[in-house]
Amino acid sequence: MPPLGLYIHIPWCVKKCPYCDFNSHEHHSTQLPETNYLNALINDLDSELTEVDGQREIHSVFIGGGTPSLLSGNFYIQLFAALNQRLLFSADAEITIEANPGAVDEANFKGFIDAGINRISLGAQSFSDAALNRLGRIHDNQSIYHAFETARNCGFDNINIDLMHGLPEQSLAEGLDDLKAAFELSPEHISWYQLTIEKNTVFYNQPPTLPVENILDNLFMTGLDALAGAGYQQYEVSAFARDSKQSRHNKNYWRFGDYIGIGAGAHGKISGSDGSISRRWKTRSPSDYLNTDKKLAGSTLIAKEDLPLEFMMNALRLNQGFTPQLFEQRTGLSFSKVKNSIVQLQAQGLVDTSGEHYHTTQKGRLFLNNVIAKFSE
């Protein structure tokens, strides 16, 4: 069986950002329904464990949203007490929580640590107040520094900072300034990704003025050099780590591992003992999720003919790529199914080998969508 992770979705936020297409819902009352949501999550997990062997070890947990840091430390202490009664966690499990710099409470951060959460991801997005305003964020520049300091003081020694580039009206210099500001804080991990305009967002219906192509290209290439110069090793398209502090949970996604998904709108991927692979997703509406016994909105088996594309969509994001053995272990297919496509991509200079690993070249990473599309032919 592949490694198993757990994803927990918290659907509420203070304000929906105009670029956000995640399952997040503005919550305007003074108190979130913590007790009811805790019970719903546990009921959801109990249902999942009828499909997944509870003795499979959990290697990582990711709490995403929404804004998970809106919920109290006590909520997470109770949640993980219940999780530990039901799941077998590895001794060194990585447990990550997302936090908005505009929703920081020191008592809650200490509670996160007490619950067993050992990694925090701060959604900074930019260190420019003007850019943050254009992005509709609820925090300013100083809030990022406060959130980072609070996390360190409370005991977090593994911190990720989320940054976006290619922001509305952003110049090359402004984009690099964001990276320099992050370097000064010296987090263990930086996620640095380009803003994309997704359907069902305010930005899709009211498009902002984005940087022209040559600025985007120059910012990306110059930013890669700056990250490397600051000691951050790129291991995935938008992920950079120091001191081997790569995101184990995300690497499990990219290596086509399994994960249980609980919470409103959460998704999961589960391999069966019969070789089948299914995707499962939960009802998106928080009120529906809270008020119905059946949390599962749907599930589907991944067809054998779709597995090469599903695998490559993930594995080729990693700089290291994959081995033929991993492909066969994760999909149950022979490597011969994709060998011809790999050979053609090698001839185009888009894929190369390092030892037993097949991986995209620098050129291949620039045209990653084209590379992945080869496996849908």
VOGUGU-926439 format. One record per residue (C-alpha): residue number from 0; residue in three letters; chain; x, z, y. Coordinates in steps of 0.001 Angstrom, whole numbers. Layout:
% residues N
<NUM "ALA" "A" <X Z Y>>;
...
% end
This chain:
% residues 377
<0 "MET" "A" <0 0 0>>;
<1 "PRO" "A" <1179 -646 3586>>;
<2 "PRO" "A" <1953 2310 5879>>;
<3 "LEU" "A" <-1214 3880 7297>>;
<4 "GLY" "A" <-1883 4874 10895>>;
<5 "LEU" "A" <-4864 6364 12733>>;
<6 "TYR" "A" <-6335 5033 15963>>;
<7 "ILE" "A" <-8675 7262 17998>>;
<8 "HIS" "A" <-10632 5717 20871>>;
<9 "ILE" "A" <-11807 7716 23889>>;
<10 "PRO" "A" <-14219 5442 25769>>;
<11 "TRP" "A" <-14553 7145 29160>>;
<12 "CYS" "A" <-12665 6572 32394>>;
<13 "VAL" "A" <-13076 7566 36032>>;
<14 "LYS" "A" <-13249 3979 37248>>;
<15 "LYS" "A" <-13257 621 35468>>;
<16 "CYS" "A" <-10272 -1456 36626>>;
<17 "PRO" "A" <-11080 -5065 37580>>;
<18 "TYR" "A" <-8612 -6481 35026>>;
<19 "CYS" "A" <-9669 -4233 32112>>;
<20 "ASP" "A" <-11446 -5737 29101>>;
<21 "PHE" "A" <-11061 -2666 26866>>;
<22 "ASN" "A" <-14065 -668 25725>>;
<23 "SER" "A" <-14069 1743 28683>>;
<24 "HIS" "A" <-17072 3198 30480>>;
<25 "GLU" "A" <-17182 4985 33820>>;
<26 "HIS" "A" <-18311 8586 33515>>;
<27 "HIS" "A" <-19667 10121 36705>>;
<28 "SER" "A" <-20920 13535 35608>>;
<29 "THR" "A" <-18789 16646 36017>>;
<30 "GLN" "A" <-18355 17269 32293>>;
<31 "LEU" "A" <-17706 15020 29331>>;
<32 "PRO" "A" <-19633 15650 26073>>;
<33 "GLU" "A" <-16536 16982 24322>>;
<34 "THR" "A" <-18275 18968 21571>>;
<35 "ASN" "A" <-20623 16142 20651>>;
<36 "TYR" "A" <-17830 13576 20675>>;
<37 "LEU" "A" <-15617 15808 18536>>;
<38 "ASN" "A" <-18367 16084 15946>>;
<39 "ALA" "A" <-18979 12333 16092>>;
<40 "LEU" "A" <-15287 11577 15501>>;
<41 "ILE" "A" <-15139 13869 12492>>;
<42 "ASN" "A" <-18305 12356 11010>>;
<43 "ASP" "A" <-16812 8913 11633>>;
<44 "LEU" "A" <-13594 9860 9837>>;
<45 "ASP" "A" <-15478 11357 6902>>;
<46 "SER" "A" <-17272 8024 6481>>;
<47 "GLU" "A" <-13965 6139 6647>>;
<48 "LEU" "A" <-12496 8337 3935>>;
<49 "THR" "A" <-15099 7019 1515>>;
<50 "GLU" "A" <-13277 3665 1904>>;
<51 "VAL" "A" <-9677 4884 2265>>;
<52 "ASP" "A" <-7683 7109 -60>>;
<53 "GLY" "A" <-7299 10398 1809>>;
<54 "GLN" "A" <-3981 11004 57>>;
<55 "ARG" "A" <-2349 8031 1763>>;
<56 "GLU" "A" <85 9535 4246>>;
<57 "ILE" "A" <-587 9062 7964>>;
<58 "HIS" "A" <2635 7977 9685>>;
<59 "SER" "A" <1352 7637 13242>>;
<60 "VAL" "A" <-1627 8340 15489>>;
<61 "PHE" "A" <-2519 6613 18745>>;
<62 "ILE" "A" <-5174 7989 21092>>;
<63 "GLY" "A" <-6233 5213 23463>>;
<64 "GLY" "A" <-9051 4375 25815>>;
<65 "GLY" "A" <-10513 4581 28336>>;
<66 "THR" "A" <-8620 7581 29651>>;
<67 "PRO" "A" <-7906 10060 26836>>;
<68 "SER" "A" <-6272 12502 29279>>;
<69 "LEU" "A" <-9728 13199 30770>>;
<70 "LEU" "A" <-10534 15341 27732>>;
<71 "SER" "A" <-9227 18900 27591>>;
<72 "GLY" "A" <-6297 20220 25658>>;
<73 "ASN" "A" <-8718 22427 23735>>;
<74 "PHE" "A" <-10617 19332 22582>>;
<75 "TYR" "A" <-7458 17923 21008>>;
<76 "ILE" "A" <-6475 21259 19471>>;
<77 "GLN" "A" <-9844 21360 17703>>;
<78 "LEU" "A" <-9661 17680 16791>>;
<79 "PHE" "A" <-6259 17917 15134>>;
<80 "ALA" "A" <-7226 21102 13316>>;
<81 "ALA" "A" <-10058 19096 11735>>;
<82 "LEU" "A" <-7810 16071 11091>>;
<83 "ASN" "A" <-5239 18212 9306>>;
<84 "GLN" "A" <-7942 19484 6978>>;
<85 "ARG" "A" <-8801 15919 5966>>;
<86 "LEU" "A" <-5607 13875 6206>>;
<87 "LEU" "A" <-2059 14071 4944>>;
<88 "PHE" "A" <352 13610 7862>>;
<89 "SER" "A" <4019 12783 7378>>;
<90 "ALA" "A" <6367 15538 8559>>;
<91 "ASP" "A" <7657 13369 11418>>;
<92 "ALA" "A" <4383 11615 12341>>;
<93 "GLU" "A" <4408 10035 15795>>;
<94 "ILE" "A" <1285 11071 17738>>;
<95 "THR" "A" <700 9316 21070>>;
<96 "ILE" "A" <-1855 9915 23809>>;
<97 "GLU" "A" <-2512 7622 26769>>;
<98 "ALA" "A" <-2754 9277 30174>>;
<99 "ASN" "A" <-3757 8001 33593>>;
<100 "PRO" "A" <-1511 9383 36372>>;
<101 "GLY" "A" <-4699 9932 38337>>;
<102 "ALA" "A" <-6122 12234 35662>>;
<103 "VAL" "A" <-3405 14847 35127>>;
<104 "ASP" "A" <-3928 18549 34476>>;
<105 "GLU" "A" <-917 20670 33497>>;
<106 "ALA" "A" <-3037 22983 31339>>;
<107 "ASN" "A" <-4387 19979 29446>>;
<108 "PHE" "A" <-894 18521 28969>>;
<109 "LYS" "A" <236 21846 27465>>;
<110 "GLY" "A" <-2819 21704 25214>>;
<111 "PHE" "A" <-1822 18225 24054>>;
<112 "ILE" "A" <1549 19623 22972>>;
<113 "ASP" "A" <-129 22586 21249>>;
<114 "ALA" "A" <-2377 20157 19365>>;
<115 "GLY" "A" <710 18436 17911>>;
<116 "ILE" "A" <769 15377 20187>>;
<117 "ASN" "A" <4439 14457 20651>>;
<118 "ARG" "A" <4432 11210 22646>>;
<119 "ILE" "A" <2657 10295 25878>>;
<120 "SER" "A" <2072 6893 27457>>;
<121 "LEU" "A" <1564 6925 31231>>;
<122 "GLY" "A" <-436 3998 32615>>;
<123 "ALA" "A" <1552 3513 35816>>;
<124 "GLN" "A" <1090 -315 36035>>;
<125 "SER" "A" <3023 -425 39342>>;
<126 "PHE" "A" <4931 1853 41720>>;
<127 "SER" "A" <3618 -48 44755>>;
<128 "ASP" "A" <645 1573 46496>>;
<129 "ALA" "A" <-488 -1844 47765>>;
<130 "ALA" "A" <-392 -3292 44246>>;
<131 "LEU" "A" <-2174 -265 42794>>;
<132 "ASN" "A" <-4916 -673 45378>>;
<133 "ARG" "A" <-5341 -4359 44500>>;
<134 "LEU" "A" <-5522 -3405 40810>>;
<135 "GLY" "A" <-8283 -874 41512>>;
<136 "ARG" "A" <-6253 2045 40138>>;
<137 "ILE" "A" <-7317 5615 40943>>;
<138 "HIS" "A" <-3748 6856 41456>>;
<139 "ASP" "A" <-959 6226 43949>>;
<140 "ASN" "A" <2812 6074 43717>>;
<141 "GLN" "A" <3318 9831 43984>>;
<142 "SER" "A" <835 10509 41200>>;
<143 "ILE" "A" <3119 8681 38764>>;
<144 "TYR" "A" <6067 10928 39629>>;
<145 "HIS" "A" <3849 14006 39345>>;
<146 "ALA" "A" <2480 12904 35955>>;
<147 "PHE" "A" <5957 12186 34611>>;
<148 "GLU" "A" <7343 15521 35818>>;
<149 "THR" "A" <4344 17368 34381>>;
<150 "ALA" "A" <4789 15677 31011>>;
<151 "ARG" "A" <8493 16574 30910>>;
<152 "ASN" "A" <7880 20168 31988>>;
<153 "CYS" "A" <5214 20604 29326>>;
<154 "GLY" "A" <7611 19521 26599>>;
<155 "PHE" "A" <7195 15776 26088>>;
<156 "ASP" "A" <10570 14293 25161>>;
<157 "ASN" "A" <9167 10878 24245>>;
<158 "ILE" "A" <7466 9198 27205>>;
<159 "ASN" "A" <6369 5599 27650>>;
<160 "ILE" "A" <5638 4039 31037>>;
<161 "ASP" "A" <3228 1101 31104>>;
<162 "LEU" "A" <4074 -1506 33752>>;
<163 "MET" "A" <2514 -4877 34496>>;
<164 "HIS" "A" <4139 -7843 36201>>;
<165 "GLY" "A" <2707 -11002 37698>>;
<166 "LEU" "A" <347 -8886 39787>>;
<167 "PRO" "A" <-1853 -10288 42579>>;
<168 "GLU" "A" <354 -11390 45510>>;
<169 "GLN" "A" <3442 -9872 43860>>;
<170 "SER" "A" <6863 -11218 44867>>;
<171 "LEU" "A" <9958 -11384 42680>>;
<172 "ALA" "A" <11515 -8482 44580>>;
<173 "GLU" "A" <8379 -6334 44250>>;
<174 "GLY" "A" <8231 -6904 40517>>;
<175 "LEU" "A" <11867 -5881 40099>>;
<176 "ASP" "A" <11334 -2839 42336>>;
<177 "ASP" "A" <8749 -1574 39845>>;
<178 "LEU" "A" <11319 -1743 37053>>;
<179 "LYS" "A" <13966 -6 39176>>;
<180 "ALA" "A" <11539 2828 39941>>;
<181 "ALA" "A" <10834 3247 36239>>;
<182 "PHE" "A" <14566 3286 35441>>;
<183 "GLU" "A" <15057 6168 37868>>;
<184 "LEU" "A" <12639 8277 35834>>;
<185 "SER" "A" <14499 7350 32635>>;
<186 "PRO" "A" <11598 7277 30160>>;
<187 "GLU" "A" <12383 6696 26498>>;
<188 "HIS" "A" <10165 3602 26366>>;
<189 "ILE" "A" <8837 977 28781>>;
<190 "SER" "A" <5956 -1387 28039>>;
<191 "TRP" "A" <6325 -4306 30466>>;
<192 "TYR" "A" <3733 -7037 30172>>;
<193 "GLN" "A" <2273 -9783 32309>>;
<194 "LEU" "A" <-1188 -9381 33808>>;
<195 "THR" "A" <-3581 -11749 32089>>;
<196 "ILE" "A" <-7085 -12509 33297>>;
<197 "GLU" "A" <-9555 -11784 30499>>;
<198 "LYS" "A" <-13203 -12698 30156>>;
<199 "ASN" "A" <-15799 -10031 30954>>;
<200 "THR" "A" <-13697 -8590 33770>>;
<201 "VAL" "A" <-14143 -8537 37546>>;
<202 "PHE" "A" <-10916 -10531 37955>>;
<203 "TYR" "A" <-12307 -13268 35690>>;
<204 "ASN" "A" <-15370 -13712 37903>>;
<205 "GLN" "A" <-13479 -13121 41162>>;
<206 "PRO" "A" <-9943 -14392 40462>>;
<207 "PRO" "A" <-7179 -12826 42567>>;
<208 "THR" "A" <-4255 -14796 44007>>;
<209 "LEU" "A" <-1529 -14603 41362>>;
<210 "PRO" "A" <2168 -15484 41801>>;
<211 "VAL" "A" <3099 -19125 41287>>;
<212 "GLU" "A" <4710 -20208 38018>>;
<213 "ASN" "A" <8325 -20229 39190>>;
<214 "ILE" "A" <8040 -16633 40468>>;
<215 "LEU" "A" <6517 -15541 37147>>;
<216 "ASP" "A" <9303 -17247 35182>>;
<217 "ASN" "A" <12078 -15877 37392>>;
<218 "LEU" "A" <10604 -12379 37321>>;
<219 "PHE" "A" <10341 -12422 33550>>;
<220 "MET" "A" <13898 -13629 32926>>;
<221 "THR" "A" <15451 -11431 35627>>;
<222 "GLY" "A" <13416 -8466 34421>>;
<223 "LEU" "A" <14680 -8906 30857>>;
<224 "ASP" "A" <18268 -8755 32141>>;
<225 "ALA" "A" <17477 -5663 34235>>;
<226 "LEU" "A" <15910 -3863 31275>>;
<227 "ALA" "A" <18884 -4656 29047>>;
<228 "GLY" "A" <21267 -3530 31782>>;
<229 "ALA" "A" <19438 -197 32021>>;
<230 "GLY" "A" <19807 367 28276>>;
<231 "TYR" "A" <16333 -678 27143>>;
<232 "GLN" "A" <16422 -2781 23997>>;
<233 "GLN" "A" <13653 -5343 23664>>;
<234 "TYR" "A" <12190 -5135 20166>>;
<235 "GLU" "A" <8838 -6847 20816>>;
<236 "VAL" "A" <7534 -9295 23409>>;
<237 "SER" "A" <6572 -6555 25889>>;
<238 "ALA" "A" <8171 -3412 24415>>;
<239 "PHE" "A" <11556 -1916 25329>>;
<240 "ALA" "A" <13107 1296 24020>>;
<241 "ARG" "A" <16130 3529 24434>>;
<242 "ASP" "A" <17742 5609 21705>>;
<243 "SER" "A" <15670 4041 18918>>;
<244 "LYS" "A" <12435 5442 20438>>;
<245 "GLN" "A" <10430 2390 19440>>;
<246 "SER" "A" <6667 2853 19126>>;
<247 "ARG" "A" <6153 3459 15418>>;
<248 "HIS" "A" <2397 3070 15711>>;
<249 "ASN" "A" <2597 -317 17408>>;
<250 "LYS" "A" <5333 -1480 15036>>;
<251 "ASN" "A" <2930 -749 12199>>;
<252 "TYR" "A" <416 -3128 13821>>;
<253 "TRP" "A" <3059 -5813 14251>>;
<254 "ARG" "A" <4275 -5442 10672>>;
<255 "PHE" "A" <669 -5949 9484>>;
<256 "GLY" "A" <252 -2349 8372>>;
<257 "ASP" "A" <-3029 -512 7872>>;
<258 "TYR" "A" <-4831 1786 10292>>;
<259 "ILE" "A" <-8069 3747 10310>>;
<260 "GLY" "A" <-10056 3363 13543>>;
<261 "ILE" "A" <-12435 6070 14761>>;
<262 "GLY" "A" <-14255 6413 18069>>;
<263 "ALA" "A" <-16610 4206 20082>>;
<264 "GLY" "A" <-15409 612 19797>>;
<265 "ALA" "A" <-12421 1458 17585>>;
<266 "HIS" "A" <-11066 -1153 15170>>;
<267 "GLY" "A" <-9332 -621 11836>>;
<268 "LYS" "A" <-7557 -2671 9168>>;
<269 "ILE" "A" <-7546 -1499 5572>>;
<270 "SER" "A" <-5947 -2915 2419>>;
<271 "GLY" "A" <-7819 -2349 -817>>;
<272 "SER" "A" <-6337 -1558 -4216>>;
<273 "ASP" "A" <-7723 -4919 -5379>>;
<274 "GLY" "A" <-5554 -6806 -2867>>;
<275 "SER" "A" <-8363 -7391 -352>>;
<276 "ILE" "A" <-7787 -6796 3362>>;
<277 "SER" "A" <-10701 -5928 5648>>;
<278 "ARG" "A" <-11202 -5321 9333>>;
<279 "ARG" "A" <-13733 -2721 10471>>;
<280 "TRP" "A" <-15129 -1926 13918>>;
<281 "LYS" "A" <-17354 753 15401>>;
<282 "THR" "A" <-20322 639 17748>>;
<283 "ARG" "A" <-19096 232 21327>>;
<284 "SER" "A" <-21621 2150 23412>>;
<285 "PRO" "A" <-20646 5833 23792>>;
<286 "SER" "A" <-24299 6912 23815>>;
<287 "ASP" "A" <-25056 4898 20665>>;
<288 "TYR" "A" <-21933 6260 18995>>;
<289 "LEU" "A" <-22958 9822 19817>>;
<290 "ASN" "A" <-26582 9442 18787>>;
<291 "THR" "A" <-26424 7553 15522>>;
<292 "ASP" "A" <-25208 8645 12106>>;
<293 "LYS" "A" <-23910 5189 11296>>;
<294 "LYS" "A" <-20847 4545 13473>>;
<295 "LEU" "A" <-19746 1352 11706>>;
<296 "ALA" "A" <-20881 -1756 13587>>;
<297 "GLY" "A" <-19400 -4245 11155>>;
<298 "SER" "A" <-16678 -5169 8692>>;
<299 "THR" "A" <-15268 -8378 7286>>;
<300 "LEU" "A" <-12831 -9408 4595>>;
<301 "ILE" "A" <-9956 -11539 5826>>;
<302 "ALA" "A" <-10044 -14819 3907>>;
<303 "LYS" "A" <-6879 -15677 1980>>;
<304 "GLU" "A" <-6431 -18879 3962>>;
<305 "ASP" "A" <-6453 -16892 7216>>;
<306 "LEU" "A" <-3811 -14359 6167>>;
<307 "PRO" "A" <-738 -16414 7198>>;
<308 "LEU" "A" <-2054 -16714 10761>>;
<309 "GLU" "A" <-3103 -13054 10878>>;
<310 "PHE" "A" <326 -11945 9684>>;
<311 "MET" "A" <2311 -14235 12008>>;
<312 "MET" "A" <224 -13288 15070>>;
<313 "ASN" "A" <1718 -9837 14648>>;
<314 "ALA" "A" <5105 -10165 12946>>;
<315 "LEU" "A" <6463 -12921 15175>>;
<316 "ARG" "A" <6003 -10697 18230>>;
<317 "LEU" "A" <8892 -8595 16943>>;
<318 "ASN" "A" <12406 -9666 17936>>;
<319 "GLN" "A" <13533 -8775 14427>>;
<320 "GLY" "A" <10762 -10856 12884>>;
<321 "PHE" "A" <10000 -10432 9187>>;
<322 "THR" "A" <11383 -10977 5706>>;
<323 "PRO" "A" <9755 -13116 3014>>;
<324 "GLN" "A" <9346 -9910 994>>;
<325 "LEU" "A" <7340 -8269 3790>>;
<326 "PHE" "A" <5110 -11341 4084>>;
<327 "GLU" "A" <4383 -11228 358>>;
<328 "GLN" "A" <3841 -7459 302>>;
<329 "ARG" "A" <1443 -7438 3246>>;
<330 "THR" "A" <-567 -10581 2405>>;
<331 "GLY" "A" <-338 -10866 -1380>>;
<332 "LEU" "A" <620 -14534 -894>>;
<333 "SER" "A" <3743 -16407 -1905>>;
<334 "PHE" "A" <6200 -17149 905>>;
<335 "SER" "A" <5997 -20784 -171>>;
<336 "LYS" "A" <2607 -20889 1605>>;
<337 "VAL" "A" <4348 -20770 5003>>;
<338 "LYS" "A" <7849 -22065 4205>>;
<339 "ASN" "A" <7148 -25645 5339>>;
<340 "SER" "A" <5813 -24477 8695>>;
<341 "ILE" "A" <8852 -22215 9130>>;
<342 "VAL" "A" <11217 -25114 8392>>;
<343 "GLN" "A" <9469 -27309 10978>>;
<344 "LEU" "A" <9689 -24551 13609>>;
<345 "GLN" "A" <13375 -24097 12835>>;
<346 "ALA" "A" <13952 -27802 13396>>;
<347 "GLN" "A" <12351 -27432 16844>>;
<348 "GLY" "A" <14616 -24499 17739>>;
<349 "LEU" "A" <11660 -22086 17893>>;
<350 "VAL" "A" <12473 -19977 14825>>;
<351 "ASP" "A" <15820 -18864 13415>>;
<352 "THR" "A" <17160 -16551 10702>>;
<353 "SER" "A" <19320 -13431 10809>>;
<354 "GLY" "A" <20201 -12369 7310>>;
<355 "GLU" "A" <16903 -12237 5443>>;
<356 "HIS" "A" <14799 -12066 8622>>;
<357 "TYR" "A" <12911 -14969 10157>>;
<358 "HIS" "A" <12326 -14507 13877>>;
<359 "THR" "A" <11510 -16450 17012>>;
<360 "THR" "A" <14372 -17636 19186>>;
<361 "GLN" "A" <14413 -16915 22906>>;
<362 "LYS" "A" <12789 -20324 23377>>;
<363 "GLY" "A" <10278 -19480 20648>>;
<364 "ARG" "A" <9258 -16277 22421>>;
<365 "LEU" "A" <8565 -18288 25569>>;
<366 "PHE" "A" <6246 -20563 23549>>;
<367 "LEU" "A" <4938 -17906 21180>>;
<368 "ASN" "A" <1329 -19135 21208>>;
<369 "ASN" "A" <2493 -22567 20088>>;
<370 "VAL" "A" <4621 -21039 17343>>;
<371 "ILE" "A" <1750 -18935 16010>>;
<372 "ALA" "A" <-681 -21861 16169>>;
<373 "LYS" "A" <1496 -23657 13613>>;
<374 "PHE" "A" <138 -21314 10942>>;
<375 "SER" "A" <-3468 -22286 11602>>;
<376 "GLU" "A" <-2878 -25940 10719>>;
% end
